[in-house]
Amino acid sequence: MSSRQILVVDDEAKMRRVLEIMLQKMGYRVVGVSNGREALEAFAANAIDLIIADLRMPEMDGIELLANLRAQQSDVPVIVITAHGTIETAVAAMKHGASDYLLRPFDISVLELAIARAFNNVEVARQNAFLRGEIERGFATFIGASAPMQAVYDLIMRVAPSKASVLITGETGTGKELAARAVHNTSPRRDKLFVPINCAAIPAEMLEGELFGYEKGAFTGATKDRVGKFEFANGGTLFLDELTEMPIALQAKLLRVLQENTVERLGSNRRIDLDIRIIAATNRDPLEAVKQGKLREDLYYRINVFAIALPPLREHVEDIAALVAHFIAKLGGSPAQAHLQPDVLQRLKHYAWPGNVRELENMVERALILSAGEALREEHFLLQPPALPAAATPQAEQAQAQEQGEPMPVEPLSQAIGTLEARLIDAALTKANGNKAKAAALLDISERMLWYKLKKLRSNPTDA
């Protein structure tokens, strides 16, 4: 007996009974009623998967029943049956959302086919709704309606249904992992694991074990078996972030895995069959990385089946307003902080954003803290001072003066020290993608001292 339950609606008791017997023979559970009003009550009281309704009935006919069901936002499939079929009634039934329209008398096989078709349509609709939800979740962290971002969305949607390997390029902070997750979340592999690994964050001597896994005793310190990322990702997606930072020797082993679709744990001869989609990413120009010997040429062509290049934020500054609003909401900003003043927004649009969207999010978070719940102003964003041209440095001026036989220009010592300090702070912030804690560590000072110096630079811009 099927778990599905069908509601039969017909004012003729004999016909209703015939339908009930036919449906029970097919294995369905059946509820029978004599008109549309009773049908609505039965529908509310039972878990009904499908309705078979006569078109002509007293009190409430089949069309009225359909209209009421759709008014309740119900998408239950309804098969309409009638002995008085016309084109007009068929059109009316389909307009109100009937899944099928059958003329009496009909064979049991015709009814069985109509039911199967109705349930199949429901399943397709549910899958489409699920896919739309996955798409929305996949792109949820992608904010922006600019032409460059729309082009990225289009590429993701095109490649997602396939099995092709994907190479994502873009500067640090442009959202390469988000793009990889979007490809996975909109692909047939979405119900399997998305396994990311950052090739630059794991020491070279450990990366092989992380990828391939190992058997107990494979090397000193291997006290138990370990499942590698390839096995974890089997059936799903493996995301290799910063691929060009992977040692060349390990790239050769990776290439072999991709060619043979098998993997062996370290210390084992047992081959494990793989069904994996590979998505790789790098912030380098991959062809330059090949020339520099940081990326194997054969691995590049093996992975670069489909390329997605993410634009830097400076190339789609029209998305900054939406991004800021998203980050403010995400970080729990107050109503007063919800909107930027036009002058602040213009200042943000003219900033270079070396750390891209990641830097913007960090900057918004700091601004929310500094503004203490009040409206966001330019000083809350602590935009880095522009780097001074190389020719403006004391070293450059000294070299130029010596070359030209001129005396070295003299300036107040405090001003020269301030200029050099500003440049060093700017360089550290750029290298740390705007992260103050990391920048302070690079400068070997406390984060508090860095905040103090930045505040001083902004209050005395001529010092820098």
Phi, psi and omega in degrees: 000128180289153176281350181282143183238133183245136177261121178258127182237110181203132182283345177270112184301322182294315179294321179298320180293320178299316179296319180299317180295317180299317183289323178294325176295329177284350177100011181267153169274145189229139170239130181244136175221167189256350179202176185295323181295315177296327179296318179296321178293315180295323179295321180289331186267346185230159175274095185260128180264338182200147179239133171246116188232138172291150182281318183255115179213152177289162178069303178210117183275184184297322180294316178296321178299314178301315181299319180293319180296317181289330176295333177276007182064025179275135178252021179300135180289141181232124174258121181265134176237147180200154175262356184236063185280135172224164179298322182297315181292324178296316179297318180298318180296316182291326177298325181272008172098017175294139180276338178200167186217113185243139177261135174280149351281153179224154180279155180299328180293326178294316179296318181298320179294319180296321179293315179300319179295320180296314180293325178295319178297322177298316181296318178297317179298319179294319178296319179296319178296319178296317180296319178298320178296320179295321178297315180297318178292322180297324181259006186302323182270358173268112181248133176139134179247013181292161180301317178300321180286325177298324178295322177295314179302319181296318179296319179298315181294328180288320186272336186306314183291344184272179176258005187297143172290149185233136174244118182255126179242157180160158180295163176302133176089006181274350176100039183294320178291324176299319178295319179297317178296324179295319176300313180296314186292341179252015181253168176296349180269007188300335180277353178260180186284143167256114187246108179266147173215130181265110185292340180271341186269348183249130179306144186305321183289344180259340187297322181298315178296324177296320182283310188268338187078174180204161177267154176304131180085004181297330178200170179300126181099348178277082186275351178203163179296147177225130177278130180275171182295328177300315180292319178302321185275359184304126184091344182242225186231133173254123181254114180261096181278143182054054182303324184290351177268358178285135179305143182303319180299321179286330176299324178296319178292323177298316180301319180296319178299316182293326181285323185263347182056036175221159178219147175239131174294153175297132181085009180227150175256001183279126179270137180247121179291141183238144169229088189231142168260132179258127170238125180242158180215153176206148174265004176264162168288115187300324179291324175293323178296324176296314180298324182277358179079017179266348180218127178296136181297318181293326177291321178303312182288335178288324183268328184280053175287319180223122184256138173232118179256120181272132182284144173292157185300328181295345179264357173216055183295343178295346178270355186298319181300314180293321179296315180298316179299319179297315182291323177298315178294318181298322184269003175076040178293157180281165177304324180292336182267358191293334184232146178266145173290147183306322181292325178292317180298318179296322178296319179295323181292335182265001178278152187282335180052064177296333178265004175059214187296325179298318178295320179299316180297316178299320182292321177296318180298316178295320181298320179297323179291313184293326184282348176053043175088353180265175183303143182282131178240169186302320183294341179288339184272347175048052178297137183294143176293145180297142179294140179281147177300149182303325182294344183273354182284151178301321181299316181294319180295321180296315180298318181295319181294319180295320180298323184268001179072020181263154177292147181296131179297143182250137176218161179304138183300319181297323180290319179295318179295320179296320179296314180296319180297318179297319180293320179294319178295317179299317180295320180294318179295321178296315180295327181269009180055037177085358181282114185295320181298315180292320180297319179298320179296320178296325181273354180061042173228169179284156177298324179298319179296322179296316178300320180298314182294322178296319179297320179294319179297322182283330178280339178230068185301335181289340179292335181264000000 
